[in-house]
Amino acid sequence: MARTVKMLVVTDAAGNIVGGAHLGNSKQKSMNVGVRPLGGQRLHEVEIPAELAQLRSGHLLHQALSTATWSSTPAALKFPKTRFKRKKHD
């Protein structure tokens, strides 16, 4: 399995991540998704850890991405050290 996954993220003027979308082909052939930044925002193609891409909840993904900081030289997201624990559900 890939260790990273490509994603598009939108940052505001301060570099905060305000939106994003997974980059790649959809399992549904007729589905296309686009991301367009608004005024003062920028669009970046980044790689995120594969564990983040596997999160089933948009809320959890947003939480994880909100801890990242944007570095423009070289262009990258930097995440604090995080451990993911999987729990069994009934």
Residue frames as a rotation matrix with the C-alpha (Angstrom) as fourth column:
MET 1
0.578 0.816 0.000 0.00
0.816 -0.578 0.000 0.00
0.000 0.000 -1.000 0.00
ALA 2
0.059 -0.529 0.847 1.19
0.409 -0.761 -0.504 3.51
0.911 0.375 0.172 -0.77
ARG 3
-0.395 -0.295 -0.870 2.60
0.919 -0.114 -0.378 5.38
0.013 -0.949 0.316 2.19
THR 4
-0.696 0.207 -0.688 1.19
-0.014 -0.961 -0.275 8.68
-0.718 -0.182 0.672 0.92
VAL 5
-0.025 0.769 0.639 -1.86
0.960 0.196 -0.199 9.78
-0.278 0.608 -0.743 -1.08
LYS 6
-0.898 -0.285 0.336 -2.21
0.394 -0.860 0.325 12.88
0.196 0.424 0.884 -3.27
MET 7
0.094 0.912 -0.400 -4.77
0.951 -0.201 -0.234 15.48
-0.294 -0.358 -0.886 -2.29
LEU 8
-0.291 -0.092 0.952 -5.74
0.464 -0.884 0.057 19.01
0.836 0.458 0.300 -3.30
VAL 9
-0.030 0.299 -0.954 -5.90
0.966 -0.237 -0.104 21.54
-0.257 -0.924 -0.282 -0.46
VAL 10
0.295 0.195 0.935 -7.02
0.443 -0.896 0.047 25.15
0.847 0.400 -0.350 -0.44
THR 11
-0.295 -0.431 -0.853 -5.23
0.952 -0.208 -0.225 27.58
-0.080 -0.878 0.472 1.88
ASP 12
0.846 0.532 -0.026 -6.21
0.532 -0.847 -0.003 31.08
-0.024 -0.011 -1.000 2.93
ALA 13
0.665 -0.587 0.461 -3.87
-0.166 -0.718 -0.676 34.08
0.728 0.373 -0.575 2.89
ALA 14
0.397 -0.496 0.772 -2.42
-0.917 -0.177 0.358 33.02
-0.040 -0.850 -0.525 6.26
GLY 15
-0.540 -0.645 -0.541 -1.66
-0.702 0.700 -0.134 29.47
0.465 0.307 -0.831 5.06
ASN 16
-0.489 0.461 0.741 -4.50
-0.527 0.520 -0.672 27.81
-0.695 -0.719 -0.011 6.99
ILE 17
-0.979 0.205 0.005 -6.11
0.142 0.660 0.738 24.86
0.148 0.723 -0.675 5.21
VAL 18
-0.565 0.823 -0.065 -9.73
-0.619 -0.475 -0.626 25.77
-0.546 -0.313 0.777 4.47
GLY 19
0.613 0.786 -0.078 -10.74
-0.655 0.452 -0.605 23.00
-0.441 0.422 0.792 2.07
GLY 20
-0.551 -0.833 -0.042 -9.58
-0.716 0.447 0.536 19.96
-0.428 0.326 -0.843 0.20
ALA 21
0.699 0.702 -0.138 -10.39
-0.676 0.585 -0.448 16.97
-0.233 0.407 0.883 -1.96
HIS 22
0.163 -0.606 0.779 -8.79
0.088 0.795 0.600 13.61
-0.983 -0.029 0.183 -2.67
LEU 23
0.052 -0.246 -0.968 -6.98
-0.928 -0.370 0.045 13.54
-0.369 0.896 -0.248 -6.00
GLY 24
-0.872 -0.366 0.326 -7.51
-0.220 0.887 0.406 10.57
-0.438 0.282 -0.854 -8.29
ASN 25
-0.698 0.612 -0.373 -10.12
-0.298 0.225 0.928 8.57
0.652 0.758 0.025 -10.11
SER 26
-0.253 0.732 0.632 -13.55
-0.943 -0.039 -0.332 8.02
-0.218 -0.680 0.700 -8.62
LYS 27
-0.835 0.074 0.546 -15.01
0.053 0.997 -0.054 4.54
-0.548 -0.016 -0.836 -8.24
GLN 28
0.283 0.949 0.139 -18.15
0.474 -0.012 -0.880 6.00
-0.834 0.315 -0.453 -9.82
LYS 29
-0.381 -0.551 0.742 -17.36
0.891 -0.005 0.454 6.60
-0.246 0.834 0.493 -13.49
SER 30
0.169 0.545 0.821 -19.79
0.753 -0.609 0.249 9.49
0.636 0.576 -0.513 -13.89
MET 31
0.855 0.176 -0.487 -18.53
0.493 -0.570 0.658 11.46
-0.162 -0.803 -0.574 -10.86
ASN 32
-0.082 -0.870 0.487 -16.15
0.695 -0.400 -0.598 14.40
0.715 0.289 0.637 -11.22
VAL 33
0.692 0.218 -0.688 -15.17
0.685 -0.499 0.531 16.74
-0.227 -0.839 -0.495 -8.42
GLY 34
0.104 -0.663 0.741 -13.49
0.575 -0.568 -0.589 20.11
0.812 0.487 0.322 -8.79
VAL 35
0.349 -0.085 -0.933 -11.91
0.846 -0.399 0.353 22.50
-0.403 -0.913 -0.068 -6.34
ARG 36
0.101 -0.296 0.950 -11.53
0.633 -0.718 -0.291 26.20
0.768 0.630 0.115 -7.11
PRO 37
-0.472 -0.325 -0.820 -9.98
0.864 -0.355 -0.356 28.69
-0.175 -0.876 0.449 -4.68
LEU 38
0.723 0.686 0.082 -11.74
0.690 -0.724 -0.026 31.98
0.041 0.075 -0.996 -3.96
GLY 39
0.544 -0.501 0.674 -10.04
-0.049 -0.820 -0.570 35.37
0.838 0.277 -0.470 -3.90
GLY 40
0.249 -0.556 0.793 -7.00
-0.927 -0.374 0.028 35.39
0.281 -0.742 -0.609 -1.59
GLN 41
0.594 -0.016 0.804 -6.87
-0.387 0.870 0.304 31.59
-0.705 -0.492 0.511 -1.48
ARG 42
-0.199 -0.706 -0.680 -4.39
-0.980 0.155 0.126 29.22
0.016 0.691 -0.722 -3.14
LEU 43
0.888 0.460 0.012 -4.71
-0.457 0.884 -0.104 25.66
-0.059 0.087 0.994 -4.42
HIS 44
-0.176 -0.980 0.092 -1.94
-0.978 0.185 0.097 23.12
-0.112 -0.073 -0.991 -3.71
GLU 45
0.676 0.225 -0.702 -1.38
-0.329 0.944 -0.014 19.49
0.659 0.240 0.712 -4.68
VAL 46
-0.083 -0.676 0.732 0.09
-0.990 -0.030 -0.140 17.72
0.116 -0.736 -0.666 -1.65
GLU 47
-0.176 0.000 -0.984 0.82
-0.033 0.999 0.006 14.24
0.984 0.033 -0.176 -0.36
ILE 48
0.176 0.289 0.941 -0.72
-0.953 -0.189 0.236 13.18
0.246 -0.939 0.242 2.92
PRO 49
-0.798 -0.441 0.411 -0.02
-0.554 0.805 -0.211 10.06
-0.238 -0.396 -0.887 5.00
ALA 50
-0.659 0.534 -0.530 -2.09
-0.155 0.592 0.791 7.11
0.736 0.603 -0.307 3.75
GLU 51
-0.703 0.393 -0.593 -3.56
0.710 0.430 -0.557 6.65
0.036 -0.813 -0.582 7.26
LEU 52
-0.678 0.464 -0.570 -5.26
-0.132 -0.840 -0.527 10.04
-0.723 -0.282 0.631 6.96
ALA 53
-0.666 0.405 -0.626 -6.75
-0.722 -0.137 0.679 9.20
0.189 0.904 0.384 3.58
GLN 54
-0.691 0.369 -0.621 -8.33
0.237 0.928 0.289 6.07
0.683 0.053 -0.729 5.10
LEU 55
-0.899 0.411 -0.151 -10.31
0.035 -0.275 -0.961 8.03
-0.436 -0.869 0.232 7.71
ARG 56
-0.537 0.769 0.346 -14.00
0.829 0.404 0.387 7.39
0.158 0.494 -0.855 7.08
SER 57
0.434 0.729 -0.529 -15.19
0.830 -0.552 -0.078 10.63
-0.349 -0.406 -0.845 8.65
GLY 58
0.270 -0.271 0.924 -14.79
0.583 -0.718 -0.381 13.99
0.766 0.641 -0.035 6.94
HIS 59
0.907 0.108 0.408 -14.79
-0.239 -0.664 0.708 15.55
0.348 -0.740 -0.576 10.41
LEU 60
0.732 -0.675 0.092 -11.78
0.278 0.419 0.864 13.46
-0.622 -0.607 0.495 11.50
LEU 61
0.158 -0.671 0.724 -9.91
0.983 0.036 -0.180 14.25
0.095 0.740 0.665 8.28
HIS 62
0.530 0.096 0.843 -10.61
0.193 -0.981 -0.009 17.95
0.826 0.167 -0.538 8.80
GLN 63
0.975 -0.181 0.127 -9.32
-0.163 -0.195 0.967 17.70
-0.151 -0.964 -0.220 12.38
ALA 64
0.441 -0.857 0.268 -6.12
0.686 0.514 0.515 16.04
-0.579 -0.043 0.814 11.21
LEU 65
0.111 -0.392 0.913 -5.53
0.890 -0.370 -0.267 18.50
0.442 0.842 0.308 8.37
SER 66
0.803 0.255 0.538 -6.16
0.061 -0.934 0.352 21.48
0.592 -0.250 -0.766 10.65
THR 67
0.818 -0.570 -0.081 -3.08
0.113 0.021 0.993 20.47
-0.565 -0.821 0.082 12.69
ALA 68
0.232 -0.752 0.617 -0.85
0.960 0.280 -0.019 20.62
-0.158 0.596 0.787 9.61
THR 69
0.346 -0.203 -0.916 1.21
-0.031 -0.978 0.205 23.66
-0.938 -0.043 -0.345 8.69
TRP 70
0.923 0.031 0.385 1.97
0.381 0.086 -0.921 24.75
-0.062 0.996 0.068 5.13
SER 71
0.098 -0.943 -0.316 5.57
0.110 -0.306 0.946 25.13
-0.989 -0.128 0.074 4.05
SER 72
0.893 0.341 -0.292 6.12
-0.208 -0.262 -0.942 26.73
-0.398 0.903 -0.163 0.65
THR 73
0.411 -0.808 -0.422 9.83
-0.754 -0.041 -0.656 25.86
0.513 0.588 -0.626 0.30
PRO 74
-0.968 0.199 -0.155 9.72
-0.086 0.317 0.944 23.03
0.237 0.927 -0.290 -0.53
ALA 75
-0.240 0.962 0.131 5.96
-0.862 -0.273 0.428 22.85
0.447 -0.010 0.894 -0.92
ALA 76
-0.586 0.036 -0.810 4.71
0.234 0.964 -0.126 20.41
0.776 -0.263 -0.573 1.71
LEU 77
0.564 0.690 0.454 2.35
-0.440 -0.213 0.872 19.88
0.698 -0.692 0.183 4.60
LYS 78
-0.642 -0.750 -0.159 4.04
-0.201 0.365 -0.909 19.23
0.739 -0.552 -0.385 7.91
PHE 79
0.488 0.857 -0.165 2.09
-0.153 0.270 0.951 17.20
0.859 -0.438 0.263 10.46
PRO 80
-0.025 -0.439 0.898 2.79
-0.997 -0.055 -0.055 16.87
0.073 -0.897 -0.436 14.17
LYS 81
-0.883 -0.294 -0.366 3.57
-0.276 0.956 -0.101 13.32
0.380 0.012 -0.925 15.28
THR 82
-0.026 0.955 0.295 0.27
-0.998 -0.008 -0.061 11.47
-0.056 -0.296 0.954 15.58
ARG 83
-0.979 -0.160 0.124 -0.66
-0.159 0.987 0.018 7.89
-0.125 -0.002 -0.992 16.38
PHE 84
-0.177 0.949 -0.263 -3.86
-0.888 -0.039 0.459 6.36
0.425 0.314 0.849 15.09
LYS 85
-0.868 0.016 0.497 -5.60
-0.271 0.823 -0.499 3.69
-0.417 -0.568 -0.710 17.14
ARG 86
-0.495 0.730 -0.472 -8.19
-0.474 0.229 0.850 1.52
0.728 0.645 0.232 15.53
LYS 87
-0.670 0.385 0.635 -11.07
-0.573 0.277 -0.772 0.46
-0.473 -0.880 0.035 17.74
LYS 88
-0.893 0.449 -0.031 -13.41
0.357 0.750 0.557 -2.40
0.273 0.486 -0.830 17.08
HIS 89
-0.634 0.759 0.149 -17.05
-0.773 -0.617 -0.146 -1.36
-0.019 -0.208 0.978 16.83
ASP 90
-0.482 0.565 0.670 -20.11
-0.036 0.751 -0.659 -3.46
-0.876 -0.341 -0.341 17.58
